[in-house]
Amino acid sequence: MMATGIDYILAWNEAAKLFKTKGNDWSSVEKAAETFARLGTDNTQQGTSKLCYNAGVIYKFLGDLPTAVSYLNMCLDKDQYNAMAYFQRAIMYYRMERFELAAKDNQRCIECMRQVTMIDYSQLGLDSRLYQHEAIFNEAACHLRLKNAKNCVDALIEVRKLVEKDSISAPKNFDICNALQSVKDGCSSIDIVDRDGDKLYTPPQAKLKNIANKDYLGKAKVVSCVQPGDTFSGFAGPKLAPPERPDSPRSVIPTPNTDRNLQVGKKQDGLPTIVSELTNCKINRPASPTHPPPKPVSKSNKVHDGPPTPSEHPNDIKGTGGKPPQMPTTSYRVEFISGSLLRKISVLKTTTYQEMLDEVGKLLGYAEGTFSLWYINRKGSYTAIESQAVMEHVWKWKVEADQMTIYVFGV
């Protein structure tokens, strides 16, 4: 049975809470795994790759590695650029002693990071950070188990350079020197980096806050009458009784004091005449501009019949030979990545945030409100494009050689 949008978010949140507060209750863990497995196969919803990832992580926690690998396979089928999924599947392959597949997954993880040393997944709902040197370290461990010591040492040396270059973001308990010395001494294996194996993707907090029903109008209250003269009963508003009228209506015959030819300066019945009021009234209205505006006249007040001289030509710039300057490009080449989809289009520089959302929705076939736009900032973490101001910042600072990459994620 396919879940609706609200039921889908609520079931996701409830399963994540079950696993987080598991304690020693293994039945809650199994129930959470079944929920994520069921929701992950629902292709009518956005973001199901995250739920397949959650199911794989829980089955890994339960010790069922083959099932865990199968759900991570489903996750990567839906989102082939999920570097964290490759990292976790490589750990599972290593535990299953399938070292060649583990080495390939670590290499694929490094490729998906796109030369970024760290990716922070907290903005996508996963409280975890993925470091490039950890994936390379695990690849070195796979080469050592495959009896390829040279590749292992080369990978460990690369890890040491990355850690020394970015020692602030590297984990404090990461000791590369001891591992490198152990390999040189002839050890047959080293411990891989296996962490954040119990972290799950959580639903967007904005959707959880707005998912509860809100009573904006309150309870209805029936009022029989709010005005003494109200004789109407219904839903069209109060209808008052007509006011009392005099027995004899006012006369419509002009009185002798009425004069159509009113004179300026004279008063009738103690009131100034209408003509005098209009005469003394000052209206500050600006004068109407001439249309079209007059053409400018040159300093010499002469009209040239022939073509303009080089000194008068507006585009006559020194060194250009009288040719107009080259106009800059008016569009960017943007590639959109959404799971396994990759689309490249040309986008005008003047494209607004809302126009970008409409264009992506038409291009990828997503409904409005079911996806969000992201880019990778200089720190290696994802930043959401959620307003016109961010869109202008992206156009100004994030475009290189008139092209850039925008990631599309489901919500």
Rosetta blueprint (number, residue, H / E / L):
1 M L
2 M L
3 A L
4 T L
5 G H
6 I H
7 D H
8 Y H
9 I H
10 L H
11 A H
12 W H
13 N H
14 E H
15 A H
16 A H
17 K H
18 L H
19 F H
20 K H
21 T L
22 K L
23 G L
24 N L
25 D L
26 W H
27 S H
28 S H
29 V H
30 E H
31 K H
32 A H
33 A H
34 E H
35 T H
36 F H
37 A H
38 R H
39 L H
40 G H
41 T L
42 D L
43 N L
44 T L
45 Q L
46 Q L
47 G L
48 T H
49 S H
50 K H
51 L H
52 C H
53 Y H
54 N H
55 A H
56 G H
57 V H
58 I H
59 Y H
60 K H
61 F H
62 L H
63 G L
64 D L
65 L H
66 P H
67 T H
68 A H
69 V H
70 S H
71 Y H
72 L H
73 N H
74 M H
75 C H
76 L H
77 D H
78 K H
79 D L
80 Q L
81 Y L
82 N L
83 A H
84 M H
85 A H
86 Y H
87 F H
88 Q H
89 R H
90 A H
91 I H
92 M H
93 Y H
94 Y H
95 R H
96 M L
97 E L
98 R L
99 F H
100 E H
101 L H
102 A H
103 A H
104 K H
105 D H
106 N H
107 Q H
108 R H
109 C H
110 I H
111 E H
112 C H
113 M H
114 R L
115 Q L
116 V L
117 T L
118 M E
119 I E
120 D E
121 Y L
122 S H
123 Q H
124 L H
125 G L
126 L E
127 D L
128 S L
129 R E
130 L E
131 Y E
132 Q H
133 H H
134 E H
135 A H
136 I H
137 F H
138 N H
139 E H
140 A H
141 A H
142 C H
143 H H
144 L H
145 R H
146 L L
147 K L
148 N L
149 A H
150 K H
151 N H
152 C H
153 V H
154 D H
155 A H
156 L H
157 I H
158 E H
159 V H
160 R H
161 K H
162 L H
163 V H
164 E H
165 K H
166 D L
167 S L
168 I L
169 S L
170 A L
171 P L
172 K L
173 N L
174 F L
175 D L
176 I H
177 C H
178 N H
179 A H
180 L H
181 Q H
182 S H
183 V H
184 K H
185 D L
186 G L
187 C L
188 S L
189 S L
190 I L
191 D L
192 I L
193 V L
194 D L
195 R L
196 D L
197 G L
198 D L
199 K L
200 L L
201 Y E
202 T L
203 P L
204 P L
205 Q H
206 A H
207 K H
208 L H
209 K H
210 N L
211 I L
212 A L
213 N L
214 K L
215 D L
216 Y L
217 L L
218 G L
219 K L
220 A L
221 K L
222 V L
223 V L
224 S L
225 C L
226 V L
227 Q L
228 P L
229 G L
230 D E
231 T L
232 F L
233 S L
234 G L
235 F L
236 A L
237 G L
238 P L
239 K L
240 L E
241 A L
242 P L
243 P L
244 E L
245 R L
246 P L
247 D L
248 S L
249 P L
250 R L
251 S L
252 V L
253 I L
254 P L
255 T L
256 P L
257 N L
258 T L
259 D L
260 R L
261 N L
262 L L
263 Q L
264 V L
265 G L
266 K L
267 K E
268 Q E
269 D L
270 G L
271 L E
272 P E
273 T L
274 I H
275 V H
276 S H
277 E H
278 L H
279 T H
280 N H
281 C L
282 K L
283 I L
284 N L
285 R L
286 P L
287 A L
288 S L
289 P L
290 T L
291 H L
292 P L
293 P L
294 P L
295 K L
296 P L
297 V L
298 S L
299 K L
300 S L
301 N L
302 K L
303 V L
304 H L
305 D L
306 G L
307 P L
308 P L
309 T L
310 P L
311 S L
312 E L
313 H L
314 P L
315 N L
316 D L
317 I L
318 K L
319 G L
320 T L
321 G L
322 G L
323 K L
324 P L
325 P L
326 Q L
327 M L
328 P L
329 T L
330 T L
331 S E
332 Y E
333 R E
334 V E
335 E E
336 F E
337 I E
338 S E
339 G L
340 S L
341 L E
342 L E
343 R E
344 K E
345 I E
346 S E
347 V E
348 L E
349 K L
350 T L
351 T L
352 T L
353 Y H
354 Q H
355 E H
356 M H
357 L H
358 D H
359 E H
360 V H
361 G H
362 K H
363 L H
364 L H
365 G L
366 Y L
367 A L
368 E L
369 G L
370 T L
371 F E
372 S E
373 L E
374 W E
375 Y E
376 I E
377 N L
378 R L
379 K L
380 G L
381 S L
382 Y E
383 T E
384 A E
385 I E
386 E L
387 S L
388 Q H
389 A H
390 V H
391 M H
392 E H
393 H H
394 V H
395 W H
396 K H
397 W H
398 K L
399 V L
400 E E
401 A L
402 D L
403 Q E
404 M E
405 T E
406 I E
407 Y E
408 V E
409 F E
410 G E
411 V L
